[in-house]
Amino acid sequence: MAPVLELGWNKKLILFGIKKFIFLTGVTAKISWVGKEIVDEMIESNRPFIICVWHHDIYFSTWLLKEMNLTALISSSRDGEYINQVLNGFGFRAVRGSSTRGGIGAMKQLVRCLKEGQSIAITPDGPQGPIHKVQEGIIVLAKMTGVPIIPWRYESSSCWNLNSWDNHKIPKPFTKIRSVFGKPLFVPKSTSKSELEKYCQQLEILMKRLMPESNNRANFINKNFNKWSSADTYQAFIIITHSCRFSSS
């Protein structure tokens, strides 16, 4: 699995603060679940699955999906290493790679994980978008292994939204959260290369149906993010650590 990069004390301290803030939010949030019986049944019967997560949902997926014993596909970039260490703190394993770096090796590892009965989580619109645009990798993986894709999203009644390419969500403590799983999507092994896009579009539709009211979520963006437009998750977390206010909106 993914190696853990040695970090300086200052970065370790920041990552420690992030984990504690996630924990604080998790224990104070009121969480409701929809469709969780779908994954519970698969876990009980030892059947692996692929959780589809939009990139802007990564941050709090660490808490909401922590009991599912997942292996996550994480970018090989520097930002990916920070995400790796936060996920590791909540029991996730990691395979490192993306469509632009280490993709073939990562795909082989993910296939092996699924064949060994491990479930995985993938952000099909990561690491740099376009937002909510499913790339073919997750479809190819489902086709190769016969493992179903489970669409998943969550919404928060009170959160910060970063001024990043994916408008990343940071739920506030004491928020109300709705976590929703969709019906499994199976991709036949007979699917041709020309048909992959059809399944990408089908998965996008399934993801959108989970949260038809998502545009009504809280849209608070801290002024500190006005000049920040990259996908540098680590920098975002630093700003959060220093500027968060425990108030609802």
Stockholm file with secondary structure:
# STOCKHOLM 1.0

chainA/1-249         MAPVLELGWNKKLILFGIKKFIFLTGVTAKISWVGKEIVDEMIESNRPFIICVWHHDIYFSTWLLKEMNLTALISSSRDGEYINQVLNGFGFRAVRGSSTRGGIGAMKQLVRCLKEGQSIAITPDGPQGPIHKVQEGIIVLAKMTGVPIIPWRYESSSCWNLNSWDNHKIPKPFTKIRSVFGKPLFVPKSTSKSELEKYCQQLEILMKRLMPESNNRANFINKNFNKWSSADTYQAFIIITHSCRFSSS
#=GR chainA/1-249 SS CCCCCCCCHHHHHHHHHHHHHHHHHHHHSEEEEESHHHHHHHHHTTCCCEEEECGGGHHHHHHHTGGGCCEEEECSSHHHHHHHHHHHTTTCEEEECCSSSSHHHHHHHHHHHHHTTCCEEECTTTTTCCTTCCCTHHHHHHHHHCCCEEEEEEEESSEEECSSTTCCEEECTTCEEEEEECCCBCCCTTCCGGGHHHHHHHHHHHHHHHCTTGGGSCCBCCGGGTTCCSCCHHHHHHHHHHHCCCCCC
#=GC SS_cons         CCCCCCCCHHHHHHHHHHHHHHHHHHHHSEEEEESHHHHHHHHHTTCCCEEEECGGGHHHHHHHTGGGCCEEEECSSHHHHHHHHHHHTTTCEEEECCSSSSHHHHHHHHHHHHHTTCCEEECTTTTTCCTTCCCTHHHHHHHHHCCCEEEEEEEESSEEECSSTTCCEEECTTCEEEEEECCCBCCCTTCCGGGHHHHHHHHHHHHHHHCTTGGGSCCBCCGGGTTCCSCCHHHHHHHHHHHCCCCCC
//
